Amino acid sequence: MNKVNETVATLKGIPTKIDLRMQLEQNVIVVDFTKLNGDKRVMTCTLREDMKPRATKTDPMSTKKVREISDAVVSVWDVNAKGWRSFRYDRINAVDLVDEYNADWYNKPVDK
């Protein structure tokens, strides 16, 4: 990662792109960003394996290869809309961790 990207992330108070991806893979986070049309959007999202759907041929966005086509775009699983969504990294305003998804009760296996 270059120094400019690190400085921009620090000034905006957001994780670097690499750190954001790691956070998404381990947690549920709330991302506040500005859409290309200027609208503000707040999305609760993740890339946790236990929360996103398995990759299928019928849903191209479920495959990692398709989600990582553009370096400028971050593709995530929207836990509220239950669908794949994306946003531009350079349009992020704030990132917050959702604490309840880290709770022990959430991460325990469900008895069947």
Secondary structure, DSSP 4 states (H G I P E B T S, - for coil): --HHHHHHHHHHT---HHHHHHHHHHSEEEEEEE-TTS-EEEEEEE--TTTSPPPBTTBGGGSHHHHTS-TTEEEEEETTTTEEEEEEGGGEEEEEE-GGGGSHHHHSPPP-
